[in-house]
């Protein structure tokens, strides 16, 4: 028996009543033996067990785009109510371009663009497909059970149940629904990935370059500015790890955007902070941006490769291939991952972790201000300077 959606990713209704329910959830295992549902006979049709791995980007593009990407026997993408299957020549595809041409790749590309994929959760799915008959042998419904276990334990953490009427007009499956409710099953309002993430303690968090800050009218201007600084610096620092590990080009792009916004803010501080101080901040931020200019230029060229190839006849593309190979080599030499010694990087990361154990926050005081110094591949450092008539020197 083959069902339309083997992952049953989406419940039919967000809040079904007991009589309408087709999807159920149990916090443990649900037996499927002859005595599983009293008064009913169960016949097993098929059973299978596979490891299922879910994927998303570092900014959760699929989760917040109401889409799911998973790999079991095949690559499966559910988006916009469509269930698509795809394949890839790569054992672990990193980008949408690593999948074969087709509708699957096109839809995935629209969702994640040039972001890199990563594994978010891995579970074992044990499925059983069953027929349920009454005492006279009449077919009442089809059942599909999906028991979820983690890859580290054989204990069943949850069971998802789906009920299929024996025909489009039949209502006899309601007897099965009543029996499931009596067994402790409850109508479920979550799809498979929501259940898996809860079991694996995965918590998707939203990410945006846009600031969402609210201030009371009487808030002091310095407090407002420092909150804006804090938010922009938080975004920049979040992207640092992605730059160092060279996960994808968007980390550097977002890093530079947040710093450019920060530099723009420093140009609007007349009367809020001393001009000599804001000039130091502006120059320091500009210096950080300049150190990432070459790396971003390489990214822009490499991302435009297909467009440039399309502008040349096929016989001239060999030279362009040589050109891009040279760009990739040069880019690797300038990457923070290559230029930083491993021991220095480890020490910097340890220092970084110690500094950010407490929530990131800039707290203005009457006689003190805080500067957050950050740059690609360099651990952040807090520097405190007195404002009592003294021009601070950045370290």
Secondary structure, DSSP 8 states (H G I E B T S, - for coil): ---S-TT--S-SSTT--TTT--EEEESS----STTSSTT-EEEEEEEEEEEEEEEEETT-HHHHTTEEEEESSSEEEEETTEEEEE-BSSTT--SGGGB-SSHHHHHHHHHHTT--EEEEEEEEEEEEEEEEE-TT--EEEEEEEEEEEETT--SEEEEEEEEEESSSS--THHHHHHHHHHTT-EE----HHHHHHHHTT-------SS------TT--HHHHHHHHHHHHHHHHHHHHHHHHTT--THHHHHHHHHHHHHHHHHTT-BTTB-HHHHHHHHHHHHHHHHHTHHHHHHHHHHHTHHHHHHTS-GGGHHHHHHHHHHHHHHHHHHSHHHHS-HHHHHHHHHHHHHHTSS-------SSEEEEEEEETTEEEEEEEEE-SS------
